Amino acid sequence: MRVLPRHLRDGRRPRQAGFTLVELLMGIIIAGIFAGGLYAFFFAGTDAARTSESVAGAQADGREALRRFTRDIRQAVSPDGGLTPPVERLSATEIVMYVDPRRDPGATEPRPDRVRYRVDGTEFVREAVGPVGASAPFSYGPFGRREVLAERVEDAGTPTFTARTVFDGTLPLPVVAPGTRYLGFVSVRLILGHRSGNSSESTEVGTDATLRNAVRI
């Protein structure tokens, strides 16, 4: 004999397990709030990491650019035994000098390169050209060997280069040879842009360098 289930014997329908529409909507809303919090937390951490990386990169580029500049300005030397100053000209955004990094300390006749540092748009660049001739006075062709030392350089309304004399007096810019003969100290300041989240910010690096071969009177 076939036995009917109890709920059929009692004339009742089985209770349907599941969610109501209201419960389903509430679950979706709660899940959305939770997912939004995780999304904001994740991307806040990502933005912070990118900002830190951008700042570190800008500072590293700036420090390396200043290191190169300081090394060159300290090694600037007259290309013709003192007739021409070590620095040919200096302006707010450019400096031209004669540098012989390969010079033997015992050498009496250096063969310096003509080197230019300048702000070119948003780039801080170093350009150089070698001397032509067996002995001084040398001739020099157009600048070549262009190196970009730092990018995203910003114009903050202040000069990139400033200078003081050997007497520690400020020199008005621009200054050209033979007035550069009395340069004793050169300062360089770079304002470098970087990303901070969805906005742009900037960081400043700078240094002061002494001309070792400046004329002392």
DRENPA-3360 file (N, C-alpha, C; in nm, 2 decimals, always signed):
BEGIN
1 = MRVLPRHL = +0.09/-0.12/+0.00/+0.00/+0.00/+0.00/+0.09/+0.12/+0.00 ~ +0.05/+0.22/-0.08/+0.13/+0.34/-0.09/+0.10/+0.44/+0.02 ~ +0.21/+0.49/+0.08/+0.19/+0.58/+0.20/+0.22/+0.72/+0.15 ~ +0.12/+0.81/+0.17/+0.14/+0.95/+0.13/+0.22/+1.02/+0.23 ~ +0.30/+1.12/+0.19/+0.37/+1.21/+0.28/+0.28/+1.28/+0.38 ~ +0.33/+1.31/+0.50/+0.24/+1.36/+0.60/+0.18/+1.49/+0.56 ~ +0.25/+1.58/+0.49/+0.19/+1.71/+0.45/+0.08/+1.69/+0.36 ~ +0.08/+1.58/+0.28/-0.03/+1.56/+0.19/-0.15/+1.50/+0.26;
9 = RDGRRPRQ = -0.11/+1.42/+0.36/-0.22/+1.36/+0.44/-0.29/+1.47/+0.52 ~ -0.21/+1.57/+0.56/-0.27/+1.68/+0.64/-0.34/+1.79/+0.56 ~ -0.31/+1.78/+0.42/-0.37/+1.88/+0.34/-0.30/+2.01/+0.33 ~ -0.17/+2.01/+0.38/-0.09/+2.13/+0.38/+0.02/+2.13/+0.27 ~ +0.05/+2.24/+0.22/+0.16/+2.25/+0.12/+0.30/+2.27/+0.20 ~ +0.41/+2.22/+0.14/+0.54/+2.23/+0.20/+0.58/+2.38/+0.20 ~ +0.65/+2.42/+0.31/+0.70/+2.56/+0.32/+0.81/+2.58/+0.22 ~ +0.81/+2.68/+0.14/+0.91/+2.71/+0.04/+1.03/+2.78/+0.10;
17 = AGFTLVEL = +1.15/+2.73/+0.10/+1.27/+2.79/+0.15/+1.33/+2.89/+0.05 ~ +1.38/+3.01/+0.09/+1.43/+3.11/+0.00/+1.43/+3.25/+0.06 ~ +1.46/+3.35/-0.03/+1.46/+3.49/+0.02/+1.34/+3.56/-0.04 ~ +1.29/+3.66/+0.03/+1.19/+3.75/-0.03/+1.26/+3.86/-0.11 ~ +1.19/+3.93/-0.19/+1.25/+4.04/-0.27/+1.31/+4.14/-0.18 ~ +1.25/+4.17/-0.07/+1.31/+4.27/+0.02/+1.44/+4.23/+0.08 ~ +1.45/+4.10/+0.12/+1.57/+4.04/+0.17/+1.68/+4.04/+0.07 ~ +1.64/+4.01/-0.06/+1.74/+4.01/-0.16/+1.80/+4.15/-0.19;
25 = LMGIIIAG = +1.71/+4.25/-0.19/+1.75/+4.38/-0.22/+1.84/+4.43/-0.10 ~ +1.81/+4.40/+0.02/+1.89/+4.44/+0.13/+2.03/+4.37/+0.12 ~ +2.04/+4.25/+0.08/+2.16/+4.18/+0.07/+2.25/+4.25/-0.04 ~ +2.19/+4.29/-0.15/+2.26/+4.35/-0.26/+2.32/+4.49/-0.21 ~ +2.23/+4.56/-0.13/+2.28/+4.69/-0.08/+2.40/+4.68/+0.01 ~ +2.39/+4.58/+0.10/+2.49/+4.56/+0.20/+2.62/+4.51/+0.13 ~ +2.61/+4.42/+0.04/+2.72/+4.38/-0.04/+2.79/+4.49/-0.12 ~ +2.70/+4.58/-0.17/+2.76/+4.70/-0.25/+2.84/+4.79/-0.16;
33 = IFAGGLYA = +2.78/+4.81/-0.03/+2.85/+4.90/+0.06/+2.99/+4.84/+0.10 ~ +2.99/+4.71/+0.13/+3.11/+4.64/+0.16/+3.21/+4.65/+0.05 ~ +3.16/+4.62/-0.07/+3.25/+4.62/-0.19/+3.31/+4.76/-0.21 ~ +3.22/+4.86/-0.19/+3.27/+5.00/-0.21/+3.38/+5.04/-0.11 ~ +3.37/+4.99/+0.01/+3.47/+5.02/+0.11/+3.60/+4.95/+0.08 ~ +3.59/+4.82/+0.03/+3.71/+4.76/-0.01/+3.78/+4.83/-0.13 ~ +3.70/+4.87/-0.22/+3.75/+4.94/-0.34/+3.82/+5.07/-0.30 ~ +3.76/+5.15/-0.22/+3.82/+5.27/-0.17/+3.95/+5.25/-0.10;
41 = FFFAGTDA = +3.95/+5.14/-0.01/+4.07/+5.11/+0.07/+4.18/+5.06/-0.03 ~ +4.15/+4.98/-0.12/+4.25/+4.93/-0.22/+4.31/+5.04/-0.30 ~ +4.23/+5.13/-0.36/+4.28/+5.23/-0.44/+4.35/+5.34/-0.37 ~ +4.31/+5.36/-0.24/+4.38/+5.46/-0.16/+4.52/+5.41/-0.14 ~ +4.54/+5.29/-0.11/+4.67/+5.23/-0.09/+4.75/+5.24/-0.22 ~ +4.69/+5.21/-0.33/+4.76/+5.21/-0.46/+4.80/+5.36/-0.50 ~ +4.71/+5.46/-0.47/+4.75/+5.59/-0.50/+4.87/+5.64/-0.41 ~ +4.87/+5.59/-0.28/+4.98/+5.63/-0.19/+5.11/+5.57/-0.24;
49 = ARTSESVA = +5.10/+5.45/-0.29/+5.22/+5.38/-0.34/+5.28/+5.45/-0.46 ~ +5.18/+5.49/-0.55/+5.23/+5.56/-0.67/+5.28/+5.70/-0.64 ~ +5.22/+5.77/-0.54/+5.27/+5.90/-0.51/+5.41/+5.89/-0.45 ~ +5.43/+5.79/-0.36/+5.56/+5.77/-0.30/+5.67/+5.74/-0.40 ~ +5.63/+5.65/-0.50/+5.72/+5.62/-0.61/+5.75/+5.74/-0.69 ~ +5.65/+5.82/-0.72/+5.67/+5.94/-0.81/+5.77/+6.04/-0.74 ~ +5.74/+6.06/-0.61/+5.83/+6.15/-0.53/+5.97/+6.10/-0.53 ~ +5.99/+5.97/-0.50/+6.12/+5.92/-0.49/+6.19/+5.92/-0.62;
57 = GAQADGRE = +6.12/+5.90/-0.73/+6.18/+5.91/-0.87/+6.23/+6.05/-0.90 ~ +6.14/+6.15/-0.87/+6.18/+6.29/-0.89/+6.30/+6.33/-0.81 ~ +6.30/+6.29/-0.68/+6.41/+6.33/-0.60/+6.54/+6.26/-0.64 ~ +6.53/+6.14/-0.69/+6.65/+6.06/-0.73/+6.71/+6.13/-0.86 ~ +6.62/+6.16/-0.95/+6.66/+6.23/-1.08/+6.73/+6.37/-1.04 ~ +6.66/+6.44/-0.95/+6.71/+6.57/-0.92/+6.85/+6.56/-0.85 ~ +6.87/+6.47/-0.76/+7.00/+6.45/-0.69/+7.11/+6.41/-0.79 ~ +7.07/+6.32/-0.88/+7.18/+6.28/-0.98/+7.21/+6.40/-1.07;
65 = ALRRFTRD = +7.11/+6.48/-1.11/+7.14/+6.59/-1.19/+7.23/+6.69/-1.12 ~ +7.21/+6.72/-0.99/+7.29/+6.81/-0.91/+7.43/+6.75/-0.89 ~ +7.44/+6.62/-0.88/+7.57/+6.56/-0.86/+7.66/+6.58/-0.99 ~ +7.59/+6.56/-1.10/+7.67/+6.58/-1.23/+7.71/+6.73/-1.24 ~ +7.62/+6.82/-1.21/+7.65/+6.96/-1.22/+7.76/+7.00/-1.13 ~ +7.75/+6.95/-1.00/+7.85/+6.99/-0.90/+7.99/+6.94/-0.94 ~ +7.99/+6.82/-0.99/+8.12/+6.76/-1.04/+8.18/+6.85/-1.15 ~ +8.10/+6.89/-1.25/+8.15/+6.96/-1.36/+8.19/+7.10/-1.32;
73 = IRQAVSPD = +8.11/+7.17/-1.24/+8.14/+7.31/-1.20/+8.27/+7.32/-1.12 ~ +8.29/+7.22/-1.04/+8.42/+7.21/-0.96/+8.54/+7.19/-1.05 ~ +8.52/+7.12/-1.16/+8.63/+7.09/-1.25/+8.64/+7.19/-1.36 ~ +8.56/+7.29/-1.36/+8.57/+7.39/-1.47/+8.70/+7.46/-1.47 ~ +8.76/+7.48/-1.59/+8.90/+7.53/-1.60/+8.91/+7.62/-1.72 ~ +9.00/+7.71/-1.72/+9.02/+7.80/-1.84/+9.07/+7.71/-1.95 ~ +9.02/+7.73/-2.07/+9.07/+7.64/-2.18/+9.20/+7.70/-2.25 ~ +9.25/+7.81/-2.20/+9.36/+7.87/-2.27/+9.46/+7.94/-2.17;
81 = GGLTPPVE = +9.48/+7.87/-2.06/+9.58/+7.92/-1.97/+9.54/+8.05/-1.89 ~ +9.41/+8.08/-1.88/+9.37/+8.19/-1.80/+9.31/+8.31/-1.88 ~ +9.33/+8.31/-2.01/+9.27/+8.42/-2.09/+9.12/+8.41/-2.09 ~ +9.06/+8.29/-2.10/+8.92/+8.28/-2.10/+8.88/+8.22/-1.96 ~ +8.78/+8.27/-1.89/+8.74/+8.22/-1.76/+8.68/+8.08/-1.77 ~ +8.69/+8.00/-1.66/+8.63/+7.87/-1.67/+8.48/+7.87/-1.70 ~ +8.41/+7.97/-1.67/+8.26/+7.98/-1.70/+8.25/+8.09/-1.81 ~ +8.19/+8.05/-1.92/+8.18/+8.14/-2.04/+8.06/+8.24/-2.02;
89 = RLSATEIV = +7.95/+8.18/-1.97/+7.83/+8.27/-1.95/+7.74/+8.20/-1.86 ~ +7.65/+8.28/-1.79/+7.56/+8.23/-1.69/+7.43/+8.32/-1.70 ~ +7.32/+8.25/-1.71/+7.19/+8.32/-1.71/+7.10/+8.24/-1.61 ~ +6.98/+8.29/-1.60/+6.88/+8.22/-1.50/+6.85/+8.08/-1.54 ~ +6.87/+8.04/-1.66/+6.83/+7.91/-1.71/+6.94/+7.83/-1.78 ~ +7.06/+7.89/-1.78/+7.17/+7.83/-1.86/+7.31/+7.87/-1.81 ~ +7.40/+7.77/-1.82/+7.54/+7.80/-1.78/+7.63/+7.72/-1.88 ~ +7.73/+7.79/-1.93/+7.83/+7.73/-2.02/+7.96/+7.74/-1.96;
97 = MYVDPRRD = +8.03/+7.63/-1.95/+8.16/+7.62/-1.89/+8.26/+7.53/-1.96 ~ +8.38/+7.53/-1.92/+8.48/+7.44/-1.98/+8.52/+7.34/-1.88 ~ +8.51/+7.21/-1.91/+8.53/+7.11/-1.81/+8.62/+7.00/-1.87 ~ +8.72/+6.97/-1.79/+8.82/+6.86/-1.84/+8.82/+6.75/-1.73 ~ +8.72/+6.66/-1.72/+8.72/+6.56/-1.62/+8.83/+6.46/-1.63 ~ +8.89/+6.45/-1.75/+9.00/+6.35/-1.77/+9.14/+6.41/-1.74 ~ +9.14/+6.53/-1.69/+9.27/+6.60/-1.68/+9.36/+6.54/-1.57 ~ +9.48/+6.52/-1.60/+9.58/+6.47/-1.51/+9.62/+6.59/-1.42;
105 = PGATEPRP = +9.62/+6.57/-1.29/+9.66/+6.69/-1.20/+9.79/+6.75/-1.24 ~ +9.88/+6.67/-1.30/+10.01/+6.73/-1.33/+10.02/+6.79/-1.47 ~ +9.91/+6.78/-1.55/+9.91/+6.84/-1.68/+9.90/+6.99/-1.67 ~ +9.98/+7.05/-1.76/+9.98/+7.20/-1.77/+9.89/+7.26/-1.88 ~ +9.85/+7.18/-1.97/+9.76/+7.22/-2.08/+9.64/+7.13/-2.09 ~ +9.53/+7.17/-2.02/+9.41/+7.09/-2.03/+9.35/+7.10/-2.17 ~ +9.27/+7.00/-2.20/+9.19/+7.00/-2.32/+9.04/+6.98/-2.28 ~ +8.98/+7.09/-2.23/+8.84/+7.08/-2.18/+8.74/+7.07/-2.28;
113 = DRVRYRVD = +8.63/+7.00/-2.25/+8.51/+7.01/-2.33/+8.43/+7.14/-2.30 ~ +8.36/+7.18/-2.39/+8.27/+7.29/-2.37/+8.13/+7.23/-2.33 ~ +8.09/+7.27/-2.21/+7.97/+7.20/-2.15/+7.86/+7.30/-2.12 ~ +7.74/+7.26/-2.15/+7.63/+7.35/-2.12/+7.52/+7.28/-2.05 ~ +7.48/+7.34/-1.94/+7.36/+7.29/-1.86/+7.25/+7.40/-1.88 ~ +7.13/+7.35/-1.91/+7.02/+7.44/-1.93/+6.88/+7.38/-1.91 ~ +6.79/+7.46/-1.89/+6.65/+7.42/-1.88/+6.59/+7.43/-2.02 ~ +6.55/+7.32/-2.08/+6.50/+7.32/-2.22/+6.35/+7.27/-2.21;
121 = GTEFVREA = +6.26/+7.37/-2.20/+6.12/+7.33/-2.18/+6.10/+7.28/-2.04 ~ +6.06/+7.15/-2.03/+6.04/+7.09/-1.90/+6.16/+6.99/-1.87 ~ +6.27/+7.00/-1.94/+6.38/+6.91/-1.92/+6.51/+6.99/-1.87 ~ +6.58/+6.93/-1.79/+6.71/+6.98/-1.74/+6.82/+6.90/-1.82 ~ +6.89/+6.96/-1.91/+6.98/+6.88/-2.00/+7.12/+6.93/-1.98 ~ +7.21/+6.83/-2.02/+7.36/+6.86/-2.02/+7.40/+6.83/-2.17 ~ +7.47/+6.93/-2.23/+7.52/+6.91/-2.36/+7.67/+6.94/-2.36 ~ +7.75/+6.87/-2.45/+7.89/+6.89/-2.45/+7.94/+6.88/-2.59;
129 = VGPVGASA = +8.06/+6.94/-2.61/+8.13/+6.93/-2.74/+8.28/+6.93/-2.71 ~ +8.35/+6.85/-2.78/+8.50/+6.84/-2.75/+8.57/+6.95/-2.83 ~ +8.70/+6.97/-2.78/+8.78/+7.08/-2.85/+8.84/+7.03/-2.98 ~ +8.86/+7.13/-3.07/+8.93/+7.10/-3.20/+9.06/+7.18/-3.20 ~ +9.17/+7.10/-3.23/+9.30/+7.16/-3.23/+9.39/+7.09/-3.14 ~ +9.52/+7.10/-3.17/+9.62/+7.03/-3.09/+9.66/+7.10/-2.96 ~ +9.64/+7.23/-2.96/+9.68/+7.31/-2.84/+9.59/+7.43/-2.84 ~ +9.59/+7.50/-2.72/+9.51/+7.62/-2.71/+9.56/+7.73/-2.80;
137 = PFSYGPFG = +9.48/+7.82/-2.85/+9.33/+7.82/-2.82/+9.26/+7.72/-2.91 ~ +9.16/+7.66/-2.85/+9.08/+7.56/-2.92/+8.96/+7.62/-2.98 ~ +8.90/+7.55/-3.08/+8.77/+7.59/-3.13/+8.67/+7.48/-3.10 ~ +8.55/+7.52/-3.10/+8.44/+7.43/-3.06/+8.33/+7.44/-3.16 ~ +8.27/+7.32/-3.20/+8.16/+7.32/-3.29/+8.03/+7.33/-3.21 ~ +7.92/+7.29/-3.27/+7.79/+7.30/-3.21/+7.78/+7.19/-3.09 ~ +7.70/+7.22/-3.00/+7.68/+7.13/-2.89/+7.62/+7.00/-2.94 ~ +7.66/+6.89/-2.88/+7.61/+6.76/-2.91/+7.60/+6.68/-2.78;
145 = RREVLAER = +7.59/+6.55/-2.79/+7.59/+6.46/-2.67/+7.49/+6.51/-2.57 ~ +7.37/+6.53/-2.61/+7.26/+6.58/-2.52/+7.21/+6.47/-2.43 ~ +7.21/+6.50/-2.30/+7.16/+6.41/-2.20/+7.05/+6.48/-2.12 ~ +6.94/+6.41/-2.10/+6.83/+6.46/-2.02/+6.86/+6.41/-1.88 ~ +6.89/+6.50/-1.79/+6.92/+6.47/-1.65/+6.79/+6.46/-1.56 ~ +6.70/+6.55/-1.59/+6.57/+6.55/-1.51/+6.46/+6.60/-1.60 ~ +6.34/+6.54/-1.57/+6.22/+6.58/-1.65/+6.12/+6.64/-1.56 ~ +6.02/+6.70/-1.62/+5.91/+6.77/-1.55/+5.96/+6.88/-1.47;
153 = VEDAGTPT = +6.05/+6.95/-1.53/+6.10/+7.07/-1.46/+6.00/+7.18/-1.47 ~ +5.96/+7.25/-1.36/+5.86/+7.35/-1.36/+5.92/+7.49/-1.34 ~ +5.86/+7.58/-1.40/+5.90/+7.72/-1.39/+5.82/+7.79/-1.27 ~ +5.89/+7.80/-1.16/+5.83/+7.86/-1.04/+5.85/+8.01/-1.03 ~ +5.90/+8.07/-1.14/+5.93/+8.22/-1.13/+6.06/+8.25/-1.07 ~ +6.14/+8.15/-1.03/+6.27/+8.18/-0.97/+6.38/+8.12/-1.06 ~ +6.50/+8.18/-1.07/+6.60/+8.14/-1.16/+6.65/+8.00/-1.12 ~ +6.69/+7.92/-1.22/+6.75/+7.79/-1.19/+6.89/+7.81/-1.14;
161 = FTARTVFD = +6.96/+7.91/-1.20/+7.10/+7.93/-1.16/+7.11/+8.07/-1.10 ~ +7.19/+8.08/-0.99/+7.23/+8.21/-0.94/+7.38/+8.20/-0.90 ~ +7.44/+8.32/-0.88/+7.58/+8.31/-0.86/+7.63/+8.42/-0.76 ~ +7.74/+8.40/-0.70/+7.80/+8.50/-0.62/+7.95/+8.51/-0.66 ~ +8.01/+8.62/-0.63/+8.15/+8.64/-0.66/+8.24/+8.58/-0.56 ~ +8.37/+8.58/-0.59/+8.47/+8.53/-0.50/+8.47/+8.62/-0.37 ~ +8.41/+8.74/-0.38/+8.40/+8.82/-0.26/+8.27/+8.80/-0.19 ~ +8.19/+8.70/-0.23/+8.06/+8.66/-0.17/+7.96/+8.77/-0.20;
169 = GTLPLPVV = +7.97/+8.84/-0.31/+7.87/+8.93/-0.35/+7.78/+8.87/-0.46 ~ +7.65/+8.90/-0.46/+7.56/+8.85/-0.56/+7.58/+8.92/-0.70 ~ +7.58/+8.83/-0.80/+7.60/+8.88/-0.94/+7.47/+8.89/-1.01 ~ +7.44/+9.01/-1.07/+7.31/+9.02/-1.15/+7.32/+8.93/-1.27 ~ +7.21/+8.87/-1.31/+7.21/+8.79/-1.43/+7.15/+8.86/-1.55 ~ +7.19/+8.83/-1.67/+7.30/+8.73/-1.71/+7.44/+8.79/-1.69 ~ +7.54/+8.71/-1.68/+7.67/+8.75/-1.68/+7.76/+8.67/-1.78 ~ +7.84/+8.74/-1.85/+7.92/+8.68/-1.96/+8.07/+8.71/-1.94;
177 = APGTRYLG = +8.15/+8.63/-2.00/+8.30/+8.66/-2.00/+8.32/+8.80/-2.06 ~ +8.42/+8.88/-2.00/+8.51/+8.84/-1.89/+8.45/+8.86/-1.75 ~ +8.33/+8.90/-1.74/+8.27/+8.92/-1.60/+8.26/+8.80/-1.52 ~ +8.25/+8.68/-1.59/+8.24/+8.55/-1.52/+8.37/+8.52/-1.45 ~ +8.48/+8.59/-1.48/+8.61/+8.56/-1.42/+8.60/+8.57/-1.27 ~ +8.51/+8.65/-1.21/+8.50/+8.66/-1.07/+8.39/+8.58/-1.00 ~ +8.34/+8.48/-1.08/+8.24/+8.38/-1.02/+8.32/+8.30/-0.92 ~ +8.26/+8.29/-0.80/+8.32/+8.20/-0.70/+8.22/+8.09/-0.66;
185 = FVSVRLIL = +8.09/+8.12/-0.66/+7.99/+8.02/-0.61/+7.87/+8.02/-0.71 ~ +7.83/+7.90/-0.75/+7.71/+7.89/-0.83/+7.61/+7.80/-0.76 ~ +7.48/+7.85/-0.76/+7.37/+7.77/-0.70/+7.28/+7.73/-0.81 ~ +7.22/+7.61/-0.79/+7.12/+7.56/-0.89/+7.01/+7.51/-0.81 ~ +6.88/+7.54/-0.85/+6.76/+7.50/-0.79/+6.67/+7.44/-0.90 ~ +6.61/+7.32/-0.87/+6.52/+7.26/-0.97/+6.39/+7.23/-0.90 ~ +6.28/+7.27/-0.96/+6.15/+7.24/-0.91/+6.10/+7.13/-1.00 ~ +6.08/+7.01/-0.95/+6.04/+6.89/-1.03/+5.90/+6.85/-0.99;
193 = GHRSGNSS = +5.82/+6.83/-1.10/+5.68/+6.79/-1.08/+5.67/+6.64/-1.06 ~ +5.57/+6.60/-0.99/+5.54/+6.46/-0.97/+5.39/+6.44/-0.95 ~ +5.34/+6.32/-0.96/+5.20/+6.29/-0.94/+5.17/+6.26/-0.79 ~ +5.06/+6.31/-0.74/+5.01/+6.28/-0.61/+4.86/+6.24/-0.62 ~ +4.84/+6.11/-0.63/+4.70/+6.07/-0.66/+4.66/+6.12/-0.79 ~ +4.55/+6.19/-0.80/+4.50/+6.25/-0.92/+4.54/+6.39/-0.95 ~ +4.63/+6.44/-0.86/+4.67/+6.58/-0.88/+4.82/+6.58/-0.90 ~ +4.87/+6.70/-0.94/+5.02/+6.72/-0.96/+5.08/+6.81/-0.85;
201 = ESTEVGTD = +5.19/+6.77/-0.80/+5.26/+6.84/-0.70/+5.40/+6.86/-0.74 ~ +5.49/+6.92/-0.66/+5.63/+6.95/-0.70/+5.72/+6.93/-0.58 ~ +5.84/+6.91/-0.60/+5.94/+6.90/-0.50/+6.06/+6.97/-0.55 ~ +6.14/+7.03/-0.45/+6.25/+7.12/-0.49/+6.38/+7.05/-0.44 ~ +6.48/+7.05/-0.53/+6.62/+7.01/-0.49/+6.71/+7.12/-0.53 ~ +6.82/+7.13/-0.46/+6.92/+7.24/-0.49/+7.05/+7.21/-0.43 ~ +7.15/+7.28/-0.47/+7.28/+7.27/-0.41/+7.36/+7.40/-0.45 ~ +7.47/+7.42/-0.37/+7.56/+7.53/-0.40/+7.70/+7.47/-0.42;
209 = ATLRNAVR = +7.77/+7.52/-0.52/+7.90/+7.46/-0.56/+8.00/+7.57/-0.57 ~ +8.12/+7.54/-0.53/+8.23/+7.63/-0.54/+8.32/+7.61/-0.66 ~ +8.36/+7.71/-0.73/+8.45/+7.69/-0.85/+8.59/+7.68/-0.79 ~ +8.65/+7.57/-0.80/+8.78/+7.55/-0.75/+8.89/+7.63/-0.82 ~ +8.86/+7.66/-0.95/+8.96/+7.73/-1.04/+8.92/+7.87/-1.06 ~ +8.83/+7.93/-0.97/+8.79/+8.07/-0.99/+8.91/+8.16/-0.96 ~ +8.91/+8.27/-1.02/+9.02/+8.37/-1.01/+9.01/+8.43/-0.87 ~ +9.12/+8.42/-0.79/+9.13/+8.48/-0.66/+9.21/+8.61/-0.66;
217 = I = +9.15/+8.71/-0.62/+9.22/+8.84/-0.62/+9.23/+8.90/-0.48;
% end
